[in-house]
Amino acid sequence: MIQIEIYEHFAAWLDNLLENNEMPKNTAAFNFNLYDENAEGLVYAMQLIASDRFDPDDESGEWACYNAWSSEEDLFMLDFSDEEDQSFEHIQSVFTEFVNEYLENGKYKDILLDSQGIGIGHVDGDIDLIYKAEKE
């Protein structure tokens, strides 16, 4: 179940990025990079990147390494130290739920959905594809 108050902070962060930054014309896909922000791995940050490449069959997500644009140090952070489940799978599922909600109802969802694909994953790991455009 999505935590509305935290989601609203996430949506405001993403709204700000998408409203105040023009995405490159060659943007093929977006990825939400997840980073551990402390030694215990309980504070995670999310960064948005626009990639000029996309390969829906690349499970390693190599395409997301080709940044055409990045939110750089403008990160969305969550502290999971109070969570009962502190596994990375749970952490990624929380962030994924926020992204999916934004893709359904977000103010600037069309900017993201106009791409060929959207992924999410740990910056040093595999990417889960959460959106792939229908082939025309």
Residue pairs with C-beta under 8 A, 6 or more apart in sequence:
2 97
2 98
2 101
6 78
6 98
7 98
7 101
9 76
10 76
10 98
10 102
11 98
11 101
11 102
11 106
11 107
13 74
13 76
14 48
14 76
14 102
14 106
14 108
15 106
15 107
15 108
17 48
17 71
17 74
18 107
18 108
18 111
18 112
19 107
19 108
21 69
21 71
23 50
23 68
23 69
23 111
24 50
24 52
24 68
24 69
26 52
26 68
27 50
27 51
27 52
27 68
27 69
27 115
28 51
28 52
28 53
28 54
28 63
28 115
28 116
28 117
29 50
29 51
29 53
29 54
29 63
29 64
29 115
29 116
29 117
29 118
29 119
30 48
30 49
30 50
30 51
30 112
30 115
30 117
30 118
30 119
31 48
31 49
31 51
31 61
31 64
31 118
31 119
31 120
31 121
31 127
32 46
32 47
32 48
32 95
32 99
32 118
32 119
32 120
32 121
33 46
33 47
33 48
33 49
33 64
33 121
33 122
33 123
34 44
34 45
34 46
34 91
34 92
34 95
34 120
34 121
34 122
34 123
35 44
35 45
35 46
35 47
35 75
35 122
35 123
36 43
36 44
37 43
37 44
37 45
37 77
40 81
41 86
41 88
42 79
42 80
42 81
42 86
43 77
43 78
43 79
43 80
43 81
44 77
44 78
44 80
44 91
44 95
45 75
45 76
45 77
46 75
46 76
46 77
46 78
46 95
47 70
47 71
47 72
47 74
47 75
47 123
48 70
48 71
49 64
49 67
49 69
49 70
49 71
50 67
50 68
50 69
50 70
50 115
51 63
51 64
51 65
51 66
51 67
51 68
52 66
52 68
53 63
53 66
54 63
54 115
54 116
54 117
55 62
55 63
56 116
56 117
56 129
56 132
59 126
59 127
60 126
60 127
61 119
61 121
61 126
61 127
64 119
64 121
64 127
78 91
78 94
78 95
80 86
80 90
80 91
80 94
83 90
88 122
92 120
92 121
92 122
92 128
95 120
96 120
96 128
96 130
99 118
99 120
99 130
100 130
102 109
102 112
103 109
103 112
103 113
103 118
103 130
103 131
106 112
112 118
112 131
113 131
113 133
115 131
115 133
116 132
116 133
117 129
117 131
117 132
117 133
118 129
118 130
118 131
119 127
119 128
119 129
119 130
120 127
120 128
120 130
121 127
121 128
